[in-house]
Amino acid sequence: MRGGTSKGAYFLAEDLPAEPAARDELLLRIMGSPDTRQIDGLGGAHPLTSKVGVVSRSGDPRADVDYLFLQVAVDRPEVSDRQNCGNILAGIGPFAVERGLVPAGKERTSVRIRMTNTGDLATATFPTPGGRVDYTGGAAISGVPGTAAPVTIEFPPGAHPLLPTGNVLDVIDGVAVTCVDNGMPTVLVAASDLDVTGYEQPKDLEDDLVLAGRLRELRLVAGRLMGLGDVSDTTVPKVTLLAPPRDGGAVTTRTFIPVRCHTSIGVLGAAGVAAGLRIEGGVGARLARLPDRGDRVRIEHPTGFLDIESSLGTGPDGLPTARRTAVVRTARKIFDGTVFPRAAETAPTPAPSRGGQR
Ligand code: NQM
């Protein structure tokens, strides 16, 4: 399914091995990793198209289904459960209805989802006229051609601190950053502080080796400050470069996930940016042009914009907290069927010795 601006394979948990190592080994073979082209599997040769959603009925009374997100690395034999994905999330409700985990309503269906990677909750609402998921409709999202049925996703107040370092501003190697977590740990930094404009194309930013080095160092320190430990081999935190808006939005973004530059922006990443812009004294507040009223914020990204509703409250410690976040995405079923993974590796066959060749 396509979920928002990502694409992935969606599974019922019961169809995969329960043991994580066996599950991950199978998923690598299904997606075609490790291989930069993922030529022998379903993956699309980019982190945004090498994703997996695993869905089951939830035992949590607050949720209908559990959703485990797995990021399958493209060029390394790695599967990570260390992050959520708000784009793949857009397809979880429709998938749950398709697989009979949740009954479809007559006109629309709301599915309460627990994102097991972090324990966060979300409710997705989408059209089900006549009791079937209808993927067609008039909603357009930047980064996806055409239109499709809207999937409205509401996030309740965050269960974890919005400012994981406990500070509105941290300074790393002389660069001011605001570290936020509104579902996705993200380091916000002004693009100009890293000697780029923030309006470059993702490919040009990826090719900038000086920038890559600075981002790597910044992220390692930020990860520790955010309580994430050694993040050298993990996909979080992400780093988002901010610059003043150019197309009528609130801010322009370039997001590193964490090495490749996102062609748009993640949903939960955008939730962090939107909240971050409202934090007084934070890196985003001085660059952003926020609307005079209302919760809706337009986040510009390399292929357009993402509109997201975000409001903040204040926690008992006086620090800002995420009160409400809501977003409209679209999703589409692309294929439903049986995948044939490449065969499991067996012990390598020893090369015949020279003497043995006739
Ligand atoms: O932030 C990419 C994506 C994502 C994550 C990433 C996402 C989110 O766009 O909620 O959706 O940050 O690795 O799929």
Residues whose N, C-alpha, C, O or C-beta is under 5 A from the ligand:
A	BS01	NQM	S6 N84 C85 G86 N87 I88 M184 I257 I265 G266 V267 L268 G269
